[in-house]
Amino acid sequence: MKHDRVAWGAKAIGEVIGRTARQTHWLLEQGSIKAARKTSPEKKKSRWFASVAGLRRQFCPEDNAEGDGAEV
């Protein structure tokens, strides 16, 4: 089983997709980032997280064409 890297929080997710933490948080709250989830959606103090591979599939389609699995 392959283990994928995980980006924790809007800042880390934003670094992967090339957005600021504020822009990323807005995208997360809108549901625009398909790979992202909250640790406990019903709780106020939950954290966003997303697989780096999922983020790259959505925001970096040119990387997917190569299929080399290179790290960001």
mmCIF file as Biopython writes it, N, C-alpha, C and O atoms, coordinates in Angstrom:
data_model
#
loop_
_atom_site.group_PDB
_atom_site.id
_atom_site.type_symbol
_atom_site.label_atom_id
_atom_site.label_alt_id
_atom_site.label_comp_id
_atom_site.label_asym_id
_atom_site.label_entity_id
_atom_site.label_seq_id
_atom_site.pdbx_PDB_ins_code
_atom_site.Cartn_x
_atom_site.Cartn_y
_atom_site.Cartn_z
_atom_site.occupancy
_atom_site.B_iso_or_equiv
_atom_site.auth_seq_id
_atom_site.auth_asym_id
_atom_site.pdbx_PDB_model_num
ATOM 1   N N  . MET A ? 1  ? 0.843   -1.190 0.000   1.0 0.0 1  A 1 
ATOM 2   C CA . MET A ? 1  ? 0.000   0.000  0.000   1.0 0.0 1  A 1 
ATOM 3   C C  . MET A ? 1  ? 0.880   1.242  0.000   1.0 0.0 1  A 1 
ATOM 4   O O  . MET A ? 1  ? 1.810   1.351  0.799   1.0 0.0 1  A 1 
ATOM 5   N N  . LYS A ? 2  ? 0.588   2.167  -0.887  1.0 0.0 2  A 1 
ATOM 6   C CA . LYS A ? 2  ? 1.357   3.404  -0.995  1.0 0.0 2  A 1 
ATOM 7   C C  . LYS A ? 2  ? 0.824   4.431  0.001   1.0 0.0 2  A 1 
ATOM 8   O O  . LYS A ? 2  ? -0.383  4.654  0.090   1.0 0.0 2  A 1 
ATOM 9   N N  . HIS A ? 3  ? 1.726   5.045  0.739   1.0 0.0 3  A 1 
ATOM 10  C CA . HIS A ? 3  ? 1.332   6.093  1.673   1.0 0.0 3  A 1 
ATOM 11  C C  . HIS A ? 3  ? 1.553   7.442  1.020   1.0 0.0 3  A 1 
ATOM 12  O O  . HIS A ? 3  ? 2.631   7.727  0.497   1.0 0.0 3  A 1 
ATOM 13  N N  . ASP A ? 4  ? 0.532   8.258  1.055   1.0 0.0 4  A 1 
ATOM 14  C CA . ASP A ? 4  ? 0.573   9.571  0.429   1.0 0.0 4  A 1 
ATOM 15  C C  . ASP A ? 4  ? 0.883   10.631 1.476   1.0 0.0 4  A 1 
ATOM 16  O O  . ASP A ? 4  ? 0.495   10.510 2.638   1.0 0.0 4  A 1 
ATOM 17  N N  . ARG A ? 5  ? 1.584   11.666 1.046   1.0 0.0 5  A 1 
ATOM 18  C CA . ARG A ? 5  ? 1.825   12.796 1.947   1.0 0.0 5  A 1 
ATOM 19  C C  . ARG A ? 5  ? 0.525   13.553 2.151   1.0 0.0 5  A 1 
ATOM 20  O O  . ARG A ? 5  ? -0.333  13.590 1.269   1.0 0.0 5  A 1 
ATOM 21  N N  . VAL A ? 6  ? 0.390   14.152 3.317   1.0 0.0 6  A 1 
ATOM 22  C CA . VAL A ? 6  ? -0.814  14.911 3.657   1.0 0.0 6  A 1 
ATOM 23  C C  . VAL A ? 6  ? -0.417  16.327 4.031   1.0 0.0 6  A 1 
ATOM 24  O O  . VAL A ? 6  ? 0.524   16.537 4.797   1.0 0.0 6  A 1 
ATOM 25  N N  . ALA A ? 7  ? -1.137  17.298 3.488   1.0 0.0 7  A 1 
ATOM 26  C CA . ALA A ? 7  ? -0.956  18.708 3.840   1.0 0.0 7  A 1 
ATOM 27  C C  . ALA A ? 7  ? -1.997  19.038 4.898   1.0 0.0 7  A 1 
ATOM 28  O O  . ALA A ? 7  ? -3.189  18.812 4.690   1.0 0.0 7  A 1 
ATOM 29  N N  . TRP A ? 8  ? -1.549  19.578 6.042   1.0 0.0 8  A 1 
ATOM 30  C CA . TRP A ? 8  ? -2.433  19.901 7.155   1.0 0.0 8  A 1 
ATOM 31  C C  . TRP A ? 8  ? -2.614  21.407 7.267   1.0 0.0 8  A 1 
ATOM 32  O O  . TRP A ? 8  ? -1.638  22.141 7.418   1.0 0.0 8  A 1 
ATOM 33  N N  . GLY A ? 9  ? -3.853  21.872 7.193   1.0 0.0 9  A 1 
ATOM 34  C CA . GLY A ? 9  ? -4.170  23.281 7.353   1.0 0.0 9  A 1 
ATOM 35  C C  . GLY A ? 9  ? -4.185  24.040 6.038   1.0 0.0 9  A 1 
ATOM 36  O O  . GLY A ? 9  ? -3.600  23.608 5.045   1.0 0.0 9  A 1 
ATOM 37  N N  . ALA A ? 10 ? -4.867  25.185 6.049   1.0 0.0 10 A 1 
ATOM 38  C CA . ALA A ? 10 ? -5.019  25.993 4.838   1.0 0.0 10 A 1 
ATOM 39  C C  . ALA A ? 10 ? -3.683  26.501 4.317   1.0 0.0 10 A 1 
ATOM 40  O O  . ALA A ? 10 ? -3.486  26.588 3.105   1.0 0.0 10 A 1 
ATOM 41  N N  . LYS A ? 11 ? -2.764  26.837 5.214   1.0 0.0 11 A 1 
ATOM 42  C CA . LYS A ? 11 ? -1.466  27.348 4.782   1.0 0.0 11 A 1 
ATOM 43  C C  . LYS A ? 11 ? -0.700  26.290 3.990   1.0 0.0 11 A 1 
ATOM 44  O O  . LYS A ? 11 ? -0.186  26.583 2.911   1.0 0.0 11 A 1 
ATOM 45  N N  . ALA A ? 12 ? -0.618  25.073 4.509   1.0 0.0 12 A 1 
ATOM 46  C CA . ALA A ? 12 ? 0.116   23.999 3.833   1.0 0.0 12 A 1 
ATOM 47  C C  . ALA A ? 12 ? -0.566  23.595 2.526   1.0 0.0 12 A 1 
ATOM 48  O O  . ALA A ? 12 ? 0.101   23.339 1.524   1.0 0.0 12 A 1 
ATOM 49  N N  . ILE A ? 13 ? -1.887  23.541 2.542   1.0 0.0 13 A 1 
ATOM 50  C CA . ILE A ? 13 ? -2.621  23.222 1.314   1.0 0.0 13 A 1 
ATOM 51  C C  . ILE A ? 13 ? -2.375  24.309 0.274   1.0 0.0 13 A 1 
ATOM 52  O O  . ILE A ? 13 ? -2.159  24.014 -0.901  1.0 0.0 13 A 1 
ATOM 53  N N  . GLY A ? 14 ? -2.409  25.565 0.708   1.0 0.0 14 A 1 
ATOM 54  C CA . GLY A ? 14 ? -2.150  26.689 -0.201  1.0 0.0 14 A 1 
ATOM 55  C C  . GLY A ? 14 ? -0.766  26.648 -0.810  1.0 0.0 14 A 1 
ATOM 56  O O  . GLY A ? 14 ? -0.591  27.007 -1.974  1.0 0.0 14 A 1 
ATOM 57  N N  . GLU A ? 15 ? 0.219   26.216 -0.044  1.0 0.0 15 A 1 
ATOM 58  C CA . GLU A ? 15 ? 1.579   26.114 -0.576  1.0 0.0 15 A 1 
ATOM 59  C C  . GLU A ? 15 ? 1.645   25.094 -1.713  1.0 0.0 15 A 1 
ATOM 60  O O  . GLU A ? 15 ? 2.383   25.288 -2.679  1.0 0.0 15 A 1 
ATOM 61  N N  . VAL A ? 16 ? 0.887   24.026 -1.599  1.0 0.0 16 A 1 
ATOM 62  C CA . VAL A ? 16 ? 0.874   23.000 -2.644  1.0 0.0 16 A 1 
ATOM 63  C C  . VAL A ? 16 ? 0.203   23.515 -3.908  1.0 0.0 16 A 1 
ATOM 64  O O  . VAL A ? 16 ? 0.659   23.228 -5.015  1.0 0.0 16 A 1 
ATOM 65  N N  . ILE A ? 17 ? -0.890  24.284 -3.749  1.0 0.0 17 A 1 
ATOM 66  C CA . ILE A ? 17 ? -1.664  24.723 -4.915  1.0 0.0 17 A 1 
ATOM 67  C C  . ILE A ? 17 ? -1.323  26.132 -5.385  1.0 0.0 17 A 1 
ATOM 68  O O  . ILE A ? 17 ? -1.916  26.628 -6.343  1.0 0.0 17 A 1 
ATOM 69  N N  . GLY A ? 18 ? -0.368  26.779 -4.713  1.0 0.0 18 A 1 
ATOM 70  C CA . GLY A ? 18 ? 0.063   28.097 -5.156  1.0 0.0 18 A 1 
ATOM 71  C C  . GLY A ? 18 ? -0.892  29.222 -4.801  1.0 0.0 18 A 1 
ATOM 72  O O  . GLY A ? 18 ? -1.045  30.170 -5.571  1.0 0.0 18 A 1 
ATOM 73  N N  . ARG A ? 19 ? -1.540  29.131 -3.642  1.0 0.0 19 A 1 
ATOM 74  C CA . ARG A ? 19 ? -2.450  30.169 -3.176  1.0 0.0 19 A 1 
ATOM 75  C C  . ARG A ? 19 ? -2.044  30.603 -1.777  1.0 0.0 19 A 1 
ATOM 76  O O  . ARG A ? 19 ? -1.309  29.891 -1.094  1.0 0.0 19 A 1 
ATOM 77  N N  . THR A ? 20 ? -2.520  31.771 -1.345  1.0 0.0 20 A 1 
ATOM 78  C CA . THR A ? 20 ? -2.267  32.215 0.029   1.0 0.0 20 A 1 
ATOM 79  C C  . THR A ? 20 ? -3.164  31.416 0.973   1.0 0.0 20 A 1 
ATOM 80  O O  . THR A ? 20 ? -4.111  30.760 0.539   1.0 0.0 20 A 1 
ATOM 81  N N  . ALA A ? 21 ? -2.854  31.478 2.259   1.0 0.0 21 A 1 
ATOM 82  C CA . ALA A ? 21 ? -3.677  30.784 3.253   1.0 0.0 21 A 1 
ATOM 83  C C  . ALA A ? 21 ? -5.105  31.318 3.226   1.0 0.0 21 A 1 
ATOM 84  O O  . ALA A ? 21 ? -6.060  30.550 3.345   1.0 0.0 21 A 1 
ATOM 85  N N  . ARG A ? 22 ? -5.250  32.622 3.071   1.0 0.0 22 A 1 
ATOM 86  C CA . ARG A ? 22 ? -6.587  33.229 3.049   1.0 0.0 22 A 1 
ATOM 87  C C  . ARG A ? 22 ? -7.392  32.770 1.828   1.0 0.0 22 A 1 
ATOM 88  O O  . ARG A ? 22 ? -8.564  32.414 1.953   1.0 0.0 22 A 1 
ATOM 89  N N  . GLN A ? 23 ? -6.762  32.779 0.648   1.0 0.0 23 A 1 
ATOM 90  C CA . GLN A ? 23 ? -7.426  32.313 -0.566  1.0 0.0 23 A 1 
ATOM 91  C C  . GLN A ? 23 ? -7.814  30.844 -0.431  1.0 0.0 23 A 1 
ATOM 92  O O  . GLN A ? 23 ? -8.909  30.435 -0.816  1.0 0.0 23 A 1 
ATOM 93  N N  . THR A ? 24 ? -6.900  30.070 0.118   1.0 0.0 24 A 1 
ATOM 94  C CA . THR A ? 24 ? -7.132  28.633 0.273   1.0 0.0 24 A 1 
ATOM 95  C C  . THR A ? 24 ? -8.272  28.372 1.245   1.0 0.0 24 A 1 
ATOM 96  O O  . THR A ? 24 ? -9.120  27.517 0.989   1.0 0.0 24 A 1 
ATOM 97  N N  . HIS A ? 25 ? -8.301  29.095 2.355   1.0 0.0 25 A 1 
ATOM 98  C CA . HIS A ? 25 ? -9.384  28.907 3.322   1.0 0.0 25 A 1 
ATOM 99  C C  . HIS A ? 25 ? -10.730 29.192 2.678   1.0 0.0 25 A 1 
ATOM 100 O O  . HIS A ? 25 ? -11.692 28.462 2.917   1.0 0.0 25 A 1 
ATOM 101 N N  . TRP A ? 26 ? -10.817 30.223 1.876   1.0 0.0 26 A 1 
ATOM 102 C CA . TRP A ? 26 ? -12.060 30.543 1.184   1.0 0.0 26 A 1 
ATOM 103 C C  . TRP A ? 26 ? -12.456 29.400 0.248   1.0 0.0 26 A 1 
ATOM 104 O O  . TRP A ? 26 ? -13.615 28.987 0.224   1.0 0.0 26 A 1 
ATOM 105 N N  . LEU A ? 27 ? -11.481 28.886 -0.527  1.0 0.0 27 A 1 
ATOM 106 C CA . LEU A ? 27 ? -11.755 27.763 -1.425  1.0 0.0 27 A 1 
ATOM 107 C C  . LEU A ? 27 ? -12.216 26.528 -0.653  1.0 0.0 27 A 1 
ATOM 108 O O  . LEU A ? 27 ? -13.126 25.819 -1.083  1.0 0.0 27 A 1 
ATOM 109 N N  . LEU A ? 28 ? -11.578 26.279 0.492   1.0 0.0 28 A 1 
ATOM 110 C CA . LEU A ? 28 ? -11.962 25.140 1.322   1.0 0.0 28 A 1 
ATOM 111 C C  . LEU A ? 28 ? -13.400 25.281 1.814   1.0 0.0 28 A 1 
ATOM 112 O O  . LEU A ? 28 ? -14.183 24.335 1.727   1.0 0.0 28 A 1 
ATOM 113 N N  . GLU A ? 29 ? -13.745 26.445 2.323   1.0 0.0 29 A 1 
ATOM 114 C CA . GLU A ? 29 ? -15.090 26.671 2.847   1.0 0.0 29 A 1 
ATOM 115 C C  . GLU A ? 29 ? -16.156 26.597 1.753   1.0 0.0 29 A 1 
ATOM 116 O O  . GLU A ? 29 ? -17.302 26.240 2.029   1.0 0.0 29 A 1 
ATOM 117 N N  . GLN A ? 30 ? -15.788 26.931 0.520   1.0 0.0 30 A 1 
ATOM 118 C CA . GLN A ? 30 ? -16.712 26.848 -0.607  1.0 0.0 30 A 1 
ATOM 119 C C  . GLN A ? 30 ? -16.860 25.421 -1.135  1.0 0.0 30 A 1 
ATOM 120 O O  . GLN A ? 30 ? -17.769 25.139 -1.916  1.0 0.0 30 A 1 
ATOM 121 N N  . GLY A ? 31 ? -15.970 24.522 -0.712  1.0 0.0 31 A 1 
ATOM 122 C CA . GLY A ? 31 ? -16.003 23.140 -1.202  1.0 0.0 31 A 1 
ATOM 123 C C  . GLY A ? 31 ? -15.347 22.975 -2.554  1.0 0.0 31 A 1 
ATOM 124 O O  . GLY A ? 31 ? -15.595 21.991 -3.250  1.0 0.0 31 A 1 
ATOM 125 N N  . SER A ? 32 ? -14.507 23.934 -2.936  1.0 0.0 32 A 1 
ATOM 126 C CA . SER A ? 32 ? -13.870 23.912 -4.249  1.0 0.0 32 A 1 
ATOM 127 C C  . SER A ? 32 ? -12.654 23.003 -4.334  1.0 0.0 32 A 1 
ATOM 128 O O  . SER A ? 32 ? -12.203 22.679 -5.433  1.0 0.0 32 A 1 
ATOM 129 N N  . ILE A ? 33 ? -12.123 22.593 -3.205  1.0 0.0 33 A 1 
ATOM 130 C CA . ILE A ? 33 ? -10.948 21.723 -3.212  1.0 0.0 33 A 1 
ATOM 131 C C  . ILE A ? 33 ? -11.430 20.309 -2.889  1.0 0.0 33 A 1 
ATOM 132 O O  . ILE A ? 33 ? -11.689 19.975 -1.733  1.0 0.0 33 A 1 
ATOM 133 N N  . LYS A ? 34 ? -11.542 19.500 -3.916  1.0 0.0 34 A 1 
ATOM 134 C CA . LYS A ? 34 ? -12.153 18.176 -3.797  1.0 0.0 34 A 1 
ATOM 135 C C  . LYS A ? 34 ? -11.363 17.218 -2.912  1.0 0.0 34 A 1 
ATOM 136 O O  . LYS A ? 34 ? -11.959 16.347 -2.279  1.0 0.0 34 A 1 
ATOM 137 N N  . ALA A ? 35 ? -10.058 17.352 -2.851  1.0 0.0 35 A 1 
ATOM 138 C CA . ALA A ? 35 ? -9.219  16.433 -2.077  1.0 0.0 35 A 1 
ATOM 139 C C  . ALA A ? 35 ? -9.219  16.747 -0.586  1.0 0.0 35 A 1 
ATOM 140 O O  . ALA A ? 35 ? -8.715  15.954 0.210   1.0 0.0 35 A 1 
ATOM 141 N N  . ALA A ? 36 ? -9.771  17.884 -0.197  1.0 0.0 36 A 1 
ATOM 142 C CA . ALA A ? 36 ? -9.695  18.345 1.196   1.0 0.0 36 A 1 
ATOM 143 C C  . ALA A ? 36 ? -10.881 17.869 2.023   1.0 0.0 36 A 1 
ATOM 144 O O  . ALA A ? 36 ? -12.005 17.748 1.535   1.0 0.0 36 A 1 
ATOM 145 N N  . ARG A ? 37 ? -10.593 17.606 3.282   1.0 0.0 37 A 1 
ATOM 146 C CA . ARG A ? 37 ? -11.595 17.201 4.258   1.0 0.0 37 A 1 
ATOM 147 C C  . ARG A ? 37 ? -11.298 17.880 5.588   1.0 0.0 37 A 1 
ATOM 148 O O  . ARG A ? 37 ? -10.193 18.378 5.805   1.0 0.0 37 A 1 
ATOM 149 N N  . LYS A ? 38 ? -12.286 17.898 6.474   1.0 0.0 38 A 1 
ATOM 150 C CA . LYS A ? 38 ? -12.080 18.390 7.841   1.0 0.0 38 A 1 
ATOM 151 C C  . LYS A ? 38 ? -11.952 17.194 8.771   1.0 0.0 38 A 1 
ATOM 152 O O  . LYS A ? 38 ? -12.568 16.153 8.542   1.0 0.0 38 A 1 
ATOM 153 N N  . THR A ? 39 ? -11.145 17.347 9.830   1.0 0.0 39 A 1 
ATOM 154 C CA . THR A ? 39 ? -10.965 16.252 10.769  1.0 0.0 39 A 1 
ATOM 155 C C  . THR A ? 39 ? -12.265 15.909 11.467  1.0 0.0 39 A 1 
ATOM 156 O O  . THR A ? 39 ? -12.567 14.727 11.636  1.0 0.0 39 A 1 
ATOM 157 N N  . SER A ? 40 ? -13.040 16.886 11.873  1.0 0.0 40 A 1 
ATOM 158 C CA . SER A ? 40 ? -14.346 16.693 12.508  1.0 0.0 40 A 1 
ATOM 159 C C  . SER A ? 40 ? -15.251 17.824 12.063  1.0 0.0 40 A 1 
ATOM 160 O O  . SER A ? 40 ? -15.306 18.860 12.725  1.0 0.0 40 A 1 
ATOM 161 N N  . PRO A ? 41 ? -15.958 17.653 10.964  1.0 0.0 41 A 1 
ATOM 162 C CA . PRO A ? 41 ? -16.765 18.751 10.421  1.0 0.0 41 A 1 
ATOM 163 C C  . PRO A ? 41 ? -17.778 19.332 11.397  1.0 0.0 41 A 1 
ATOM 164 O O  . PRO A ? 41 ? -18.110 20.513 11.309  1.0 0.0 41 A 1 
ATOM 165 N N  . GLU A ? 42 ? -18.271 18.521 12.325  1.0 0.0 42 A 1 
ATOM 166 C CA . GLU A ? 42 ? -19.283 19.025 13.249  1.0 0.0 42 A 1 
ATOM 167 C C  . GLU A ? 42 ? -18.705 19.831 14.406  1.0 0.0 42 A 1 
ATOM 168 O O  . GLU A ? 42 ? -19.447 20.515 15.111  1.0 0.0 42 A 1 
ATOM 169 N N  . LYS A ? 43 ? -17.391 19.761 14.609  1.0 0.0 43 A 1 
ATOM 170 C CA . LYS A ? 43 ? -16.762 20.500 15.704  1.0 0.0 43 A 1 
ATOM 171 C C  . LYS A ? 43 ? -16.166 21.814 15.198  1.0 0.0 43 A 1 
ATOM 172 O O  . LYS A ? 43 ? -15.712 21.902 14.058  1.0 0.0 43 A 1 
ATOM 173 N N  . LYS A ? 44 ? -16.172 22.822 16.052  1.0 0.0 44 A 1 
ATOM 174 C CA . LYS A ? 44 ? -15.657 24.131 15.667  1.0 0.0 44 A 1 
ATOM 175 C C  . LYS A ? 44 ? -14.145 24.128 15.463  1.0 0.0 44 A 1 
ATOM 176 O O  . LYS A ? 44 ? -13.650 24.823 14.576  1.0 0.0 44 A 1 
ATOM 177 N N  . LYS A ? 45 ? -13.408 23.371 16.253  1.0 0.0 45 A 1 
ATOM 178 C CA . LYS A ? 45 ? -11.940 23.371 16.180  1.0 0.0 45 A 1 
ATOM 179 C C  . LYS A ? 45 ? -11.399 22.230 15.320  1.0 0.0 45 A 1 
ATOM 180 O O  . LYS A ? 45 ? -10.429 21.579 15.709  1.0 0.0 45 A 1 
ATOM 181 N N  . SER A ? 46 ? -11.997 21.980 14.178  1.0 0.0 46 A 1 
ATOM 182 C CA . SER A ? 46 ? -11.486 20.937 13.299  1.0 0.0 46 A 1 
ATOM 183 C C  . SER A ? 46 ? -10.418 21.518 12.371  1.0 0.0 46 A 1 
ATOM 184 O O  . SER A ? 46 ? -10.341 22.731 12.180  1.0 0.0 46 A 1 
ATOM 185 N N  . ARG A ? 47 ? -9.598  20.636 11.797  1.0 0.0 47 A 1 
ATOM 186 C CA . ARG A ? 47 ? -8.527  21.066 10.894  1.0 0.0 47 A 1 
ATOM 187 C C  . ARG A ? 47 ? -8.776  20.535 9.492   1.0 0.0 47 A 1 
ATOM 188 O O  . ARG A ? 47 ? -9.297  19.435 9.309   1.0 0.0 47 A 1 
ATOM 189 N N  . TRP A ? 48 ? -8.393  21.336 8.509   1.0 0.0 48 A 1 
ATOM 190 C CA . TRP A ? 48 ? -8.440  20.899 7.124   1.0 0.0 48 A 1 
ATOM 191 C C  . TRP A ? 48 ? -7.213  20.057 6.828   1.0 0.0 48 A 1 
ATOM 192 O O  . TRP A ? 48 ? -6.129  20.317 7.351   1.0 0.0 48 A 1 
ATOM 193 N N  . PHE A ? 49 ? -7.389  19.043 5.984   1.0 0.0 49 A 1 
ATOM 194 C CA . PHE A ? 49 ? -6.264  18.259 5.507   1.0 0.0 49 A 1 
ATOM 195 C C  . PHE A ? 49 ? -6.577  17.769 4.096   1.0 0.0 49 A 1 
ATOM 196 O O  . PHE A ? 49 ? -7.740  17.662 3.706   1.0 0.0 49 A 1 
ATOM 197 N N  . ALA A ? 50 ? -5.527  17.476 3.344   1.0 0.0 50 A 1 
ATOM 198 C CA . ALA A ? 50 ? -5.707  16.985 1.977   1.0 0.0 50 A 1 
ATOM 199 C C  . ALA A ? 50 ? -4.473  16.215 1.549   1.0 0.0 50 A 1 
ATOM 200 O O  . ALA A ? 50 ? -3.358  16.534 1.963   1.0 0.0 50 A 1 
ATOM 201 N N  . SER A ? 51 ? -4.671  15.208 0.725   1.0 0.0 51 A 1 
ATOM 202 C CA . SER A ? 51 ? -3.526  14.483 0.189   1.0 0.0 51 A 1 
ATOM 203 C C  . SER A ? 51 ? -2.851  15.365 -0.869  1.0 0.0 51 A 1 
ATOM 204 O O  . SER A ? 51 ? -3.516  16.017 -1.675  1.0 0.0 51 A 1 
ATOM 205 N N  . VAL A ? 52 ? -1.541  15.366 -0.845  1.0 0.0 52 A 1 
ATOM 206 C CA . VAL A ? 52 ? -0.788  16.167 -1.814  1.0 0.0 52 A 1 
ATOM 207 C C  . VAL A ? 52 ? -1.059  15.661 -3.226  1.0 0.0 52 A 1 
ATOM 208 O O  . VAL A ? 52 ? -1.188  16.461 -4.153  1.0 0.0 52 A 1 
ATOM 209 N N  . ALA A ? 53 ? -1.145  14.360 -3.400  1.0 0.0 53 A 1 
ATOM 210 C CA . ALA A ? 53 ? -1.425  13.792 -4.730  1.0 0.0 53 A 1 
ATOM 211 C C  . ALA A ? 53 ? -2.794  14.249 -5.235  1.0 0.0 53 A 1 
ATOM 212 O O  . ALA A ? 53 ? -2.935  14.573 -6.415  1.0 0.0 53 A 1 
ATOM 213 N N  . GLY A ? 54 ? -3.796  14.279 -4.368  1.0 0.0 54 A 1 
ATOM 214 C CA . GLY A ? 54 ? -5.128  14.738 -4.763  1.0 0.0 54 A 1 
ATOM 215 C C  . GLY A ? 54 ? -5.130  16.203 -5.150  1.0 0.0 54 A 1 
ATOM 216 O O  . GLY A ? 54 ? -5.793  16.598 -6.109  1.0 0.0 54 A 1 
ATOM 217 N N  . LEU A ? 55 ? -4.392  17.006 -4.405  1.0 0.0 55 A 1 
ATOM 218 C CA . LEU A ? 55 ? -4.288  18.429 -4.732  1.0 0.0 55 A 1 
ATOM 219 C C  . LEU A ? 55 ? -3.611  18.629 -6.085  1.0 0.0 55 A 1 
ATOM 220 O O  . LEU A ? 55 ? -4.041  19.447 -6.898  1.0 0.0 55 A 1 
ATOM 221 N N  . ARG A ? 56 ? -2.553  17.871 -6.304  1.0 0.0 56 A 1 
ATOM 222 C CA . ARG A ? 56 ? -1.839  17.994 -7.579  1.0 0.0 56 A 1 
ATOM 223 C C  . ARG A ? 56 ? -2.697  17.541 -8.750  1.0 0.0 56 A 1 
ATOM 224 O O  . ARG A ? 56 ? -2.629  18.129 -9.829  1.0 0.0 56 A 1 
ATOM 225 N N  . ARG A ? 57 ? -3.510  16.494 -8.549  1.0 0.0 57 A 1 
ATOM 226 C CA . ARG A ? 57 ? -4.403  16.045 -9.628  1.0 0.0 57 A 1 
ATOM 227 C C  . ARG A ? 57 ? -5.381  17.147 -10.009 1.0 0.0 57 A 1 
ATOM 228 O O  . ARG A ? 57 ? -5.668  17.339 -11.191 1.0 0.0 57 A 1 
ATOM 229 N N  . GLN A ? 58 ? -5.900  17.877 -9.015  1.0 0.0 58 A 1 
ATOM 230 C CA . GLN A ? 58 ? -6.887  18.917 -9.292  1.0 0.0 58 A 1 
ATOM 231 C C  . GLN A ? 58 ? -6.261  20.210 -9.804  1.0 0.0 58 A 1 
ATOM 232 O O  . GLN A ? 58 ? -6.802  20.831 -10.719 1.0 0.0 58 A 1 
ATOM 233 N N  . PHE A ? 59 ? -5.128  20.629 -9.231  1.0 0.0 59 A 1 
ATOM 234 C CA . PHE A ? 59 ? -4.584  21.949 -9.533  1.0 0.0 59 A 1 
ATOM 235 C C  . PHE A ? 59 ? -3.362  21.955 -10.439 1.0 0.0 59 A 1 
ATOM 236 O O  . PHE A ? 59 ? -2.970  23.016 -10.924 1.0 0.0 59 A 1 
ATOM 237 N N  . CYS A ? 60 ? -2.759  20.816 -10.678 1.0 0.0 60 A 1 
ATOM 238 C CA . CYS A ? 60 ? -1.561  20.745 -11.517 1.0 0.0 60 A 1 
ATOM 239 C C  . CYS A ? 60 ? -1.725  19.644 -12.563 1.0 0.0 60 A 1 
ATOM 240 O O  . CYS A ? 60 ? -0.979  18.666 -12.538 1.0 0.0 60 A 1 
ATOM 241 N N  . PRO A ? 61 ? -2.675  19.778 -13.474 1.0 0.0 61 A 1 
ATOM 242 C CA . PRO A ? 61 ? -2.929  18.701 -14.437 1.0 0.0 61 A 1 
ATOM 243 C C  . PRO A ? 61 ? -1.732  18.382 -15.322 1.0 0.0 61 A 1 
ATOM 244 O O  . PRO A ? 61 ? -1.607  17.256 -15.804 1.0 0.0 61 A 1 
ATOM 245 N N  . GLU A ? 62 ? -0.843  19.359 -15.547 1.0 0.0 62 A 1 
ATOM 246 C CA . GLU A ? 62 ? 0.337   19.092 -16.375 1.0 0.0 62 A 1 
ATOM 247 C C  . GLU A ? 62 ? 1.277   18.093 -15.702 1.0 0.0 62 A 1 
ATOM 248 O O  . GLU A ? 62 ? 1.999   17.374 -16.393 1.0 0.0 62 A 1 
ATOM 249 N N  . ASP A ? 63 ? 1.283   18.032 -14.371 1.0 0.0 63 A 1 
ATOM 250 C CA . ASP A ? 63 ? 2.104   17.058 -13.656 1.0 0.0 63 A 1 
ATOM 251 C C  . ASP A ? 63 ? 1.568   15.647 -13.838 1.0 0.0 63 A 1 
ATOM 252 O O  . ASP A ? 63 ? 2.339   14.687 -13.821 1.0 0.0 63 A 1 
ATOM 253 N N  . ASN A ? 64 ? 0.264   15.509 -14.013 1.0 0.0 64 A 1 
ATOM 254 C CA . ASN A ? 64 ? -0.353  14.192 -14.134 1.0 0.0 64 A 1 
ATOM 255 C C  . ASN A ? 64 ? -0.031  13.533 -15.464 1.0 0.0 64 A 1 
ATOM 256 O O  . ASN A ? 64 ? -0.008  12.306 -15.557 1.0 0.0 64 A 1 
ATOM 257 N N  . ALA A ? 65 ? 0.218   14.326 -16.488 1.0 0.0 65 A 1 
ATOM 258 C CA . ALA A ? 65 ? 0.518   13.772 -17.799 1.0 0.0 65 A 1 
ATOM 259 C C  . ALA A ? 65 ? 1.812   12.972 -17.784 1.0 0.0 65 A 1 
ATOM 260 O O  . ALA A ? 65 ? 1.949   11.985 -18.507 1.0 0.0 65 A 1 
ATOM 261 N N  . GLU A ? 66 ? 2.772   13.407 -16.947 1.0 0.0 66 A 1 
ATOM 262 C CA . GLU A ? 66 ? 4.049   12.725 -16.877 1.0 0.0 66 A 1 
ATOM 263 C C  . GLU A ? 66 ? 3.952   11.431 -16.087 1.0 0.0 66 A 1 
ATOM 264 O O  . GLU A ? 66 ? 4.556   10.428 -16.468 1.0 0.0 66 A 1 
ATOM 265 N N  . GLY A ? 67 ? 3.198   11.439 -14.987 1.0 0.0 67 A 1 
ATOM 266 C CA . GLY A ? 67 ? 3.008   10.248 -14.195 1.0 0.0 67 A 1 
ATOM 267 C C  . GLY A ? 67 ? 4.251   9.727  -13.510 1.0 0.0 67 A 1 
ATOM 268 O O  . GLY A ? 67 ? 4.344   8.534  -13.220 1.0 0.0 67 A 1 
ATOM 269 N N  . ASP A ? 68 ? 5.222   10.614 -13.242 1.0 0.0 68 A 1 
ATOM 270 C CA . ASP A ? 68 ? 6.467   10.159 -12.637 1.0 0.0 68 A 1 
ATOM 271 C C  . ASP A ? 68 ? 6.429   10.139 -11.126 1.0 0.0 68 A 1 
ATOM 272 O O  . ASP A ? 68 ? 7.369   9.637  -10.508 1.0 0.0 68 A 1 
ATOM 273 N N  . GLY A ? 69 ? 5.369   10.670 -10.488 1.0 0.0 69 A 1 
ATOM 274 C CA . GLY A ? 69 ? 5.232   10.647 -9.045  1.0 0.0 69 A 1 
ATOM 275 C C  . GLY A ? 69 ? 6.209   11.536 -8.318  1.0 0.0 69 A 1 
ATOM 276 O O  . GLY A ? 69 ? 6.471   11.314 -7.135  1.0 0.0 69 A 1 
ATOM 277 N N  . ALA A ? 70 ? 6.761   12.541 -8.984  1.0 0.0 70 A 1 
ATOM 278 C CA . ALA A ? 70 ? 7.737   13.451 -8.370  1.0 0.0 70 A 1 
ATOM 279 C C  . ALA A ? 70 ? 7.097   14.244 -7.245  1.0 0.0 70 A 1 
ATOM 280 O O  . ALA A ? 70 ? 5.915   14.581 -7.311  1.0 0.0 70 A 1 
ATOM 281 N N  . GLU A ? 71 ? 7.865   14.538 -6.225  1.0 0.0 71 A 1 
ATOM 282 C CA . GLU A ? 71 ? 7.398   15.311 -5.073  1.0 0.0 71 A 1 
ATOM 283 C C  . GLU A ? 71 ? 7.302   16.776 -5.458  1.0 0.0 71 A 1 
ATOM 284 O O  . GLU A ? 71 ? 7.979   17.230 -6.380  1.0 0.0 71 A 1 
ATOM 285 N N  . VAL A ? 72 ? 6.459   17.513 -4.747  1.0 0.0 72 A 1 
ATOM 286 C CA . VAL A ? 72 ? 6.313   18.955 -4.973  1.0 0.0 72 A 1 
ATOM 287 C C  . VAL A ? 72 ? 7.450   19.681 -4.314  1.0 0.0 72 A 1 
ATOM 288 O O  . VAL A ? 72 ? 7.520   20.908 -4.382  1.0 0.0 72 A 1 
#
